[in-house]
């Protein structure tokens, strides 16, 4: 009997705490989003690509996709992103990623940057050595 009385008292206290109405939450106001002008791609010319310069890259940097295919054979991977292009060539010695960007709007993309890594573990390797190895295959 004492247990049921204590249970009823506890329940009453809990319910009274819920119904006390101590704090009211103000209604939410719609938030205003600041208007920001949106630029379309044609309004601002893209920045000129930075061209990588290093010994051993002379016949690669500045080359078009067709030039690179003539040097290394068909690309293992070709990715387009907008007007930029990535070609990947691979062999047993290494994997070569060549990034091509148009030198000016509407022009054909040309190689501007090269990355090279070992095919086995992905560790960076000398770019010129990778280029030479892929030309010999």
C-alpha positions as CSV (number, residue, x, y, z in Angstrom):
1,X,0.0,0.0,0.0
2,X,2.8,2.4,0.8
3,X,4.5,1.4,-2.5
4,X,1.3,2.3,-4.5
5,X,1.0,5.6,-2.6
6,X,4.6,6.5,-3.4
7,X,4.2,5.5,-7.0
8,X,1.0,7.6,-7.3
9,X,2.8,10.6,-5.6
10,X,5.9,10.2,-7.9
11,X,3.6,10.1,-10.9
12,X,1.7,13.2,-9.7
13,X,5.0,15.1,-9.3
14,X,6.2,14.1,-12.8
15,X,2.9,15.2,-14.4
16,X,2.8,18.5,-12.5
17,X,6.4,19.2,-13.7
18,X,5.4,18.6,-17.3
19,X,2.3,20.8,-17.0
20,X,3.9,23.7,-15.1
21,X,4.4,25.8,-18.3
22,X,7.5,27.5,-17.0
23,X,9.1,28.5,-20.3
24,X,7.4,29.1,-23.6
25,X,9.1,28.7,-26.9
26,X,8.5,31.7,-29.2
27,X,7.2,30.8,-32.6
28,X,10.0,30.5,-35.2
29,X,10.5,33.2,-37.7
30,X,11.3,32.5,-41.3
31,X,14.9,33.1,-41.9
32,X,15.9,35.3,-44.8
33,X,18.7,34.1,-47.0
34,X,21.0,36.8,-48.3
35,X,21.0,37.1,-52.1
36,X,24.3,36.5,-53.7
37,X,24.8,37.1,-57.4
38,X,25.6,33.9,-59.3
39,X,28.1,34.0,-62.0
40,X,27.7,31.9,-65.1
41,X,30.8,30.2,-66.5
42,X,30.9,32.6,-69.5
43,X,31.2,35.7,-67.4
44,X,34.7,35.2,-66.0
45,X,37.4,33.6,-68.1
46,X,39.1,30.7,-66.4
47,X,42.6,31.3,-65.1
48,X,45.4,30.2,-67.4
49,X,46.7,26.8,-66.4
50,X,50.1,26.7,-64.7
51,X,52.5,24.6,-66.7
52,X,54.9,22.2,-65.0
53,X,58.5,22.6,-66.1
54,X,61.0,19.8,-65.3
55,X,63.8,18.0,-67.2
56,X,62.6,15.0,-69.1
57,X,59.0,16.3,-69.6
58,X,59.8,18.3,-72.8
59,X,57.9,16.1,-75.2
60,X,54.9,15.6,-72.8
61,X,54.2,19.1,-71.5
62,X,52.4,21.0,-74.2
63,X,51.3,17.9,-76.1
64,X,47.7,17.2,-77.1
65,X,45.8,14.0,-76.4
66,X,46.6,12.8,-79.9
67,X,50.3,13.5,-79.4
68,X,50.3,11.6,-76.1
69,X,48.5,8.6,-77.7
70,X,51.2,8.6,-80.4
71,X,53.9,8.5,-77.7
72,X,52.4,6.0,-75.2
73,X,49.7,4.1,-77.1
74,X,46.0,4.1,-76.0
75,X,45.3,5.6,-72.6
76,X,44.3,3.2,-69.8
77,X,41.9,5.8,-68.4
78,X,40.5,9.0,-69.8
79,X,38.5,11.5,-67.6
80,X,36.9,14.7,-68.7
81,X,35.9,17.4,-66.2
82,X,34.5,20.4,-68.0
83,X,37.1,21.3,-70.6
84,X,40.0,19.7,-68.6
85,X,41.1,16.2,-69.4
86,X,43.2,13.5,-67.6
87,X,44.9,10.7,-69.4
88,X,46.4,7.8,-67.6
89,X,49.0,5.5,-69.1
90,X,50.4,2.5,-67.3
91,X,53.0,-0.2,-67.6
92,X,54.8,-2.7,-65.3
93,X,57.1,0.0,-64.0
94,X,54.7,2.9,-63.3
95,X,51.5,4.7,-63.8
96,X,51.6,8.1,-65.4
97,X,48.8,10.7,-65.0
98,X,48.8,13.6,-67.5
99,X,46.5,16.5,-67.0
100,X,45.5,18.6,-70.0
101,X,43.9,22.0,-69.9
102,X,43.0,24.3,-72.8
103,X,45.5,27.2,-73.1
104,X,42.6,29.5,-73.9
105,X,38.8,29.2,-74.1
106,X,37.8,27.0,-77.0
107,X,41.3,25.7,-77.7
108,X,42.3,22.0,-77.6
109,X,43.6,20.9,-74.2
110,X,47.3,20.5,-73.8
111,X,49.4,18.7,-71.2
112,X,50.3,21.0,-68.4
113,X,51.0,18.7,-65.4
114,X,52.3,15.1,-64.9
115,X,52.3,12.8,-61.9
116,X,54.0,9.4,-61.8
117,X,53.8,6.5,-59.3
118,X,54.8,2.9,-58.9
119,X,52.1,0.5,-60.1
120,X,52.8,-1.9,-57.2
121,X,52.3,0.4,-54.2
122,X,51.4,3.9,-55.5
123,X,54.6,5.6,-54.2
124,X,55.8,8.6,-56.2
125,X,58.5,7.9,-58.8
126,X,60.6,10.1,-61.0
127,X,58.4,11.5,-63.8
128,X,61.0,11.5,-66.5
129,X,62.0,7.9,-65.7
130,X,58.4,6.8,-65.8
131,X,57.9,8.5,-69.2
132,X,61.0,6.8,-70.6
133,X,59.9,3.4,-69.3
134,X,56.4,3.8,-70.8
135,X,57.9,4.8,-74.2
136,X,60.1,1.7,-74.3
137,X,57.2,-0.8,-73.8
